[in-house]
Amino acid sequence: MRVKLDSDRCQGHGRCYDLAPGLFGEDDEGYGHVVGDGVVPPDEEQAARLAVANCPERTIEILQEARHDRR
């Protein structure tokens, strides 16, 4: 799973970095940004989905879901 944040649409509510501080940070003006390359560790997937669901401007998206082999 990978997350992306559209910084042009971000209004700086801070929900992303409050809900998923391991995935998102804030700049000097309080706007959110993705920490690192956006790859979400398995133990942070729920936090990533929570951040996506709680962003008022819908600036965060999940680019790639993890695929599980179900044989």
Rosetta blueprint (number, residue, H / E / L):
1 M L
2 R E
3 V E
4 K E
5 L E
6 D L
7 S L
8 D L
9 R L
10 C L
11 Q L
12 G L
13 H L
14 G L
15 R H
16 C H
17 Y H
18 D H
19 L H
20 A L
21 P L
22 G L
23 L L
24 F E
25 G E
26 E E
27 D L
28 D L
29 E L
30 G L
31 Y L
32 G E
33 H E
34 V E
35 V L
36 G L
37 D L
38 G L
39 V E
40 V L
41 P L
42 P H
43 D H
44 E H
45 E H
46 Q H
47 A H
48 A H
49 R H
50 L H
51 A H
52 V H
53 A H
54 N H
55 C L
56 P L
57 E L
58 R L
59 T L
60 I E
61 E E
62 I E
63 L E
64 Q E
65 E L
66 A L
67 R L
68 H L
69 D L
70 R L
71 R L
